[in-house]
Structures are given as C-alpha cells and as structure tokens.
C-alpha cells in the first residue's frame, strides 16, 4: 500500500473534495482520482460514495483515515 495514496486519502478527508485535495498536494485532480482508484483496487473495496458530487468517503473510507493518520505519526517518531 502506497504512503502517497494514504496521504491523498487523508487530504481528501481533510479538504472535503478531490479538487481541494489535489490543490493541497500540488497534483492534478486526475492524479487524485487515479490514486484513489488504485487504492480501492488494492484494498478490494470501495472507499467513496460516488453517487454524490463531490464524492464523499463511505464507511470503509472513513474507517481507514484514522489508521492512516496513526501510521504517519508512527513514521514521524
């Protein structure tokens, strides 16, 4: 699992949209979408409710965000 993908997931959770996360991470919205698709494929689960605009984290996505944050804390210590 890519740290970059997890950081992007957390940025989406923090910013509320793929576009805002892309701006914060200095990448394109298309790159954010591709990273999230790759993360979903790797985890074999859907992380977003894409029936809404902008897409929102679903229950599975929300459950991963705190774990990702904790792994970043561990890496920084």
C-alpha positions in Angstrom: 0.0 0.0 0.0 1.5 3.3 -1.1 2.0 6.0 1.6 1.3 8.5 -1.2 -2.1 7.0 -1.7 -2.9 7.1 2.0 -1.7 10.8 2.2 -4.0 11.6 -0.6 -6.9 9.8 1.1 -6.3 11.8 4.3 -6.1 15.1 2.2 -9.5 14.3 0.7 -10.9 13.7 4.2 -9.4 16.9 5.4 -10.3 19.1 2.4 -13.7 17.5 1.6 -13.1 17.0 -2.1 -10.8 15.5 -4.7 -10.2 19.0 -6.2 -9.3 20.6 -2.9 -7.0 17.7 -2.0 -5.3 18.0 -5.4 -4.6 21.7 -4.8 -3.2 21.0 -1.3 -1.0 18.2 -2.6 0.1 20.1 -5.8 -1.1 17.4 -8.1 -4.0 17.2 -10.6 -7.5 16.1 -9.8 -7.0 13.3 -12.3 -4.0 12.1 -10.3 -6.0 12.1 -7.1 -8.8 10.1 -8.9 -6.2 7.6 -10.2 -4.6 7.2 -6.8 -7.9 6.5 -5.1 -8.9 4.0 -7.8 -5.6 2.2 -7.3 -6.1 2.2 -3.5 -9.6 0.9 -3.9 -8.4 -1.8 -6.2 -5.6 -2.8 -3.9 -7.9 -3.0 -0.9 -10.6 -4.6 -3.0 -13.2 -2.2 -1.5 -15.0 1.0 -2.4 -13.9 4.0 -0.3 -16.2 6.7 -1.7 -19.8 7.2 -2.4 -19.5 8.4 -6.0 -23.3 9.0 -6.4 -22.8 12.3 -4.7 -20.9 15.3 -6.0 -18.3 15.7 -4.8 -17.7 12.1 -3.9 -17.7 11.5 -0.2 -16.0 8.9 2.0 -18.1 6.0 2.8 -18.0 4.0 6.0 -15.0 1.9 4.8 -13.1 5.0 3.7 -13.8 6.8 7.0 -12.5 3.8 8.9 -9.2 3.9 7.1 -8.4 7.6 7.6 -7.6 7.3 11.4 -5.4 4.3 10.7 -3.5 6.2 8.0 -3.1 9.2 10.4 -1.8 6.9 13.1 0.7 5.3 10.7 2.0 8.8 9.8 2.5 9.6 13.5 4.4 6.3 13.9 6.7 7.1 10.9 7.4 10.6 12.2 8.5 9.3 15.7 
